[in-house]
Amino acid sequence: MQKMPDYFYNYPFVKGDRRPCVQKQEELKKFLYTDYLPEQSDLNWLVASTDDLTVGEYQLSPGSHFDPADVHAGDEIYYVLIGEVTMFQPESGQVMVVKKGEGILMPKGCPHIGYNFGDTEARMLYAIAPKIWNEDGPPSEYTGILKTYKHKEREVKCQ
């Protein structure tokens, strides 16, 4: 597991200082998931993270994905703002394409990897409740077996 940044569960205010507050774009926390593999990461803007809820937005550039598979300690909802994202659930092999204006629910403990196979940026709003990750922080690797489907190779004749 990666070390969890200290602003999770303490942003925009520290524990015990709950109050209504406006989060302006320039004040949002920015982070990469995962910060040690920037080429396999998504860019995130953290809107809020408390003991009960984490909300943010993330971006996948064209042709990119995030890896390792993310696994949350709470239910997560994604809502696509721009583009489309292909979500892969490695334990079942399930693949879901989520387009602008659509949402997807990832139940607590459900590993997932997001891909942008398109030629435009993809942006998603996410909300995770009650906790984004357990006390160990985000996963640094996925140790499960990736369930992928085999296909029969076809001979392709080029002219």
Secondary structure as UniProt FT lines:
FT   TURN            6..9
FT   TURN            15..16
FT   HELIX           25..27
FT   STRAND          29..33
FT   TURN            34..36
FT   HELIX           38..40
FT   STRAND          42..49
FT   STRAND          54..60
FT   TURN            62..63
FT   STRAND          75..82
FT   STRAND          84..89
FT   TURN            90..93
FT   STRAND          94..99
FT   TURN            100..101
FT   STRAND          103..106
FT   TURN            108..109
FT   STRAND          112..115
FT   STRAND          122..129
FT   TURN            135..136
//
